[in-house]
């Protein structure tokens, strides 16, 4: 399974805070320069996403406590815990892009059905 390359705490962080690849890209962009504030249009241009998708991604990151918004610009919620975890997420994403995105996409698909949940148990 590809997700074996994603450390458990990073996987948990993704499952708790990240809903899309646009969110992880926006978060890592802002994390890379925490003193700078970015507008939706600037982030959208840098992550190659539409402004509507980017705005939704940024708002989700704010709702999860990773970013802060002030006067239509976004910045990092630079708690020590956030900075450390996002740094580790960056490393995992750079080294294991596909497994990390698999975790994100798996989250949106939900749990995979098992034989029991499909009603196909063989012991009947």
Helices and strands as residue ranges (DSSP letters): G 2-5, H 8-17, H 21-31, H 40-47, H 51-63, E 67-70, E 73-76, H 80-95, H 97-109
